[in-house]
Amino acid sequence: MGSNQSVNKPTEGTNFPSETPTESETKPRRQKQPPPNLSGPALVEWKCRKRKKAWNSCVGGWYNDRFLPGKALEDERSEQNCDELFEKFRHCYMRGMLTEQKKKGLKVEEGSMLAEFAEEEGMKTESDK
């Protein structure tokens, strides 16, 4: 390029989009409200999705890192971490299902898993009234 040739440089005050995306452009937006078409078990699953994902990730890691190589029996503590995550997921799911049952005005069947969960939690169900 000779000294007489000009280089295409932006002039001051010219706004060009940044070549690197900003943080808000790269991160997907979090949905805080459930999609309007969800109800029943699908809604409960949506609400408990983070707990389920954590539990699935833990179990998958344990399976690949401990079980497949034959190290599963050496250290029981690694499995206990997944147990805690499962209990958190189970609690979220069962509480959500109880709430959905109450919203619909349905009674919890005696002897069902929901009835047992309600009893564990000291919650009253429609069948207790």
C-alpha positions, 0 to 999 in steps of 0.5 A: 500500500502506498502512502497516498492510498487510504485505509478504510478506518472508521471515523470517530462517532461511527458505531460498528457492532463488536466482533466479539459477542457480549455476555448477554448475546452468548448466554441463553435467557433463563426461563423463570416462568414455565411455558404456559402449555405445561401442566400436571407431571410435565409442569412438575418435571419442568420445575424440578429439572435442575435437580434431576440434571444434577442427579443424572450427572452424578450417576453418569459420572459414578457409572463411568468413573467408578462402576465401569473400571471396577472401583465401585466397591472400593469407595461407597462415599461416591455413591452417597453423594448421588443419593443426596441428589436423588433425595432432593429431586424426589422431594421436589417431584413428590411435593410438586405432584401433591400440589398438582393433585390439590389444584385439581381437587383430586384425592391422594390414594391411600397407600400410594407413593404420594400418600407415603410421601405426604405422611413422611413430610407430615402433610395432610392429604384430602383423604385425611380430612 
